[in-house]
Structure formats: structure tokens, C-alpha cells
Amino acid sequence: MRTIDFSINSKIELINIVEEAVEFFLKNQCGIDKDSRYWFLVGFHEILINAYLHGNKKDETLPIKVSISFQGKILECAVSDKGSGFNPGEVPDPTKPENILKPSGRGLLFANKSCDRVFFEKKDGEFVVRIIKKVKEVPNA
């Protein structure tokens, strides 16, 4: 099993650094193919931004924790924040005509479409979003 963990303050300028480090990890340490990396990173970006914007409400003193593991072609990621969480069933469907121009809801849609499973849980005073994606490995990567 290969793992990587981060804990960062909720600063927008750190988001890109974490994403670049994760992409490097997926490519060079896990040998995951380009297509699988791309789609995983789409979902990862959305849940990371949601932790920053909605969970920690841009409060730079609050942490965002990221944990990624890869084993047996299964890539799993958990992103946690200090927010109170939400009920994903109450997020308006961004594909419905009345919601097309609303500024929220697309991130969850992208995470759900780009990854195989998305889970939400409140745990130990944190809200955790977990994504799982089955991926391909590149031989000798």
C-alpha cells in the first residue's frame, strides 16, 4: 500500500501545491495511468475546494486534512474539514433547468461522475468526504 497525508491551513494558495503533490504521487509513486489520474483529480479538486469554501469557510486558522491510499488498483482519498457538514440529498441538482445558473452543486456532481464512490460522514468533530476510484496502473512506472 502506498499512502500520502497532508494537513494544511485553509489557504487558497496551498490548494494548488497539494494538488500538484498528489498528482506527482499518483504518477511517480503509484504508477497510475494519465486518464485515471485526470478523473481522480477532478473529483479531488472539487472536494478540496468545498472543504476550503464551505467546510472551513476560508478560515485560514482551520486545517484541511488529506489522506490518500493506493492498493490493488483502488485509490481512496479522504478530505476532512472543521465544518458542520451537510446532507448531500439536499443539494439541488445542478442539471435541472432551474438550477443551471446557481453557483453551487456542480462540485459534488463532478466528484460523483469522476469517481466510483463518494461518501460523507461526520467523525470526531470533522466533516469527511471520501472518494474511491478504480484505476489502471502503468507497467514499470
C-alpha positions in Angstrom: 0.0 0.0 0.0 1.2 3.5 -0.8 -0.1 6.4 1.2 0.4 10.2 1.4 -1.1 12.5 4.1 -1.3 16.3 4.3 -2.6 18.8 6.8 -2.7 22.3 5.6 -4.2 25.6 6.8 -7.3 26.8 4.7 -5.3 29.0 2.4 -6.3 29.1 -1.3 -2.7 29.3 -2.4 -1.9 25.9 -0.7 -4.7 24.1 -2.7 -2.6 24.1 -6.0 0.5 22.9 -4.2 -1.4 20.0 -2.6 -2.9 19.1 -6.0 0.5 19.1 -7.7 2.0 17.0 -4.9 -0.9 14.5 -5.2 -0.5 14.3 -9.0 3.2 13.6 -8.6 2.5 10.9 -6.0 -0.1 9.2 -8.2 2.1 9.2 -11.3 5.5 8.5 -9.8 4.8 6.6 -6.6 1.7 4.7 -7.7 2.2 4.4 -11.4 -1.4 5.4 -12.2 -2.3 6.0 -15.8 -2.9 9.5 -17.1 -6.7 9.1 -17.7 -7.3 7.7 -14.3 -5.2 10.4 -12.7 -7.1 13.1 -14.5 -10.5 11.9 -13.5 -9.5 11.3 -9.9 -8.0 14.8 -9.7 -11.3 16.3 -11.0 -13.1 14.8 -8.0 -10.3 15.6 -5.6 -10.1 19.2 -6.7 -13.8 19.6 -6.1 -13.9 18.2 -2.6 -10.7 20.1 -1.6 -12.3 23.4 -2.8 -15.5 22.5 -1.0 -13.6 21.9 2.3 -11.9 25.3 1.9 -15.0 27.3 0.9 -18.0 25.6 2.6 -16.4 23.5 5.4 -13.8 25.9 6.8 -15.4 29.0 5.3 -12.0 30.3 4.2 -10.8 30.5 7.8 -7.1 30.3 7.5 -6.7 29.1 11.1 -8.6 25.9 10.4 -7.0 22.8 8.9 -7.9 20.7 5.9 -6.6 17.1 6.2 -6.0 14.9 3.1 -5.2 11.2 3.2 -4.7 9.2 0.1 -4.0 5.5 -0.2 -3.5 3.2 -3.2 -3.6 -0.6 -3.1 -4.7 -3.2 -5.6 -5.9 -0.7 -8.2 -8.1 1.1 -5.7 -7.4 4.7 -5.0 -9.0 6.1 -1.9 -9.0 9.7 -0.6 -10.4 11.3 2.5 -10.6 15.1 2.8 -11.7 16.5 6.2 -12.5 20.0 7.4 -13.9 21.5 10.6 -17.3 22.3 9.1 -20.6 21.1 10.3 -21.3 19.1 7.1 -24.4 18.9 5.0 -26.9 16.4 3.7 -25.9 15.7 0.1 -29.6 14.8 -0.7 -30.5 18.4 0.0 -28.1 19.9 -2.6 -30.1 21.0 -5.6 -29.5 19.0 -8.8 -27.3 21.4 -10.9 -28.5 19.8 -14.2 -32.1 20.8 -13.7 -33.1 23.9 -15.6 -34.0 26.0 -12.5 -30.5 25.3 -11.1 -28.3 25.8 -14.1 -27.2 29.3 -13.1 -26.9 28.6 -9.4 -23.3 28.9 -8.2 -23.3 25.6 -6.1 -23.8 21.9 -6.5 -21.6 21.3 -9.5 -18.6 20.2 -7.4 -20.5 17.2 -6.0 -21.8 16.3 -9.4 -18.2 16.3 -10.8 -16.9 14.3 -7.8 -19.7 11.7 -8.3 -19.2 11.5 -12.0 -15.4 11.3 -12.0 -15.0 8.8 -9.1 -16.7 5.5 -8.5 -17.9 6.2 -5.0 -18.4 9.3 -2.8 -19.1 9.0 1.0 -19.8 11.7 3.6 -19.5 11.4 7.3 -19.2 13.4 10.5 -16.4 12.0 12.6 -14.5 13.3 15.6 -15.6 16.9 15.2 -14.8 16.9 11.5 -16.7 16.5 8.3 -15.1 13.9 6.0 -15.6 13.4 2.3 -14.2 10.1 1.0 -13.8 9.3 -2.7 -12.9 5.9 -4.2 -11.7 5.3 -7.8 -10.7 2.1 -9.5 -7.6 2.9 -11.6 -5.2 1.4 -14.1 -1.5 1.1 -13.4 1.2 1.8 -15.9 3.7 -1.1 -16.0 7.2 -0.2 -14.9 6.1 3.4 -13.9 
